[in-house]
Every structure is written in structure tokens, then in C-alpha cells.
Amino acid sequence: AGISNLDLGEGELLKFGDSPKRQWWRTKQNLDYTFLMWYAANLSDYYMQLEDDVQPVPHFILSVRSYIRRSLLGKHWVMASFSSLGFIGKLFN
């Protein structure tokens, strides 16, 4: 596996003008997200994933925190994780 020998036919273009390496990374990221959603499907009633380039509307975070405090606090959590790698946060309840 790898991308060093990616041959494009005449007239074939890479998605979004990406380099072969970037296109490989984007494909892997999509597969990782797909697996994560599949895995979480039977673990949780809620799933939220935020990308690093999201531009939320005003008071979005306050609304999410308020909902968690009001409806979900004190219940068993499968995962609540926030990171600067890949996606910013994932939340399973």
C-alpha cells in the first residue's frame, strides 16, 4: 500500500486539487470517521464531532454545555474527549 506509484490517466484530476499524499490522508480520515461512527452506533444515543475549522453560531458551546448539564450530567458516559489532533472533540453518552 502507499501512494508513491499513483498513476493518473489523461484528464484525471485529484479531488479538490489535493496532492496524492493529501488525497490518501483524506481517504484514511474518512474511513477512520466511518469506523468511529459505526462503533459508536450501538453505544450511544448521542454523537457529536467537531472539526477544527468549524465556525459555530454565537452561544453554540454554551447551548451544548447547558444541555449536557440539564439532561446528561450524572449519567454514564462512554467517552468525552477533546483534542487538537484530527478532530477537536468527540462526545458519546
Salt bridges, closest charged atoms under 4 A:
ASP18 OD2 - ARG26 NH2 2.85
ASP32 OD2 - LYS28 NZ 2.68
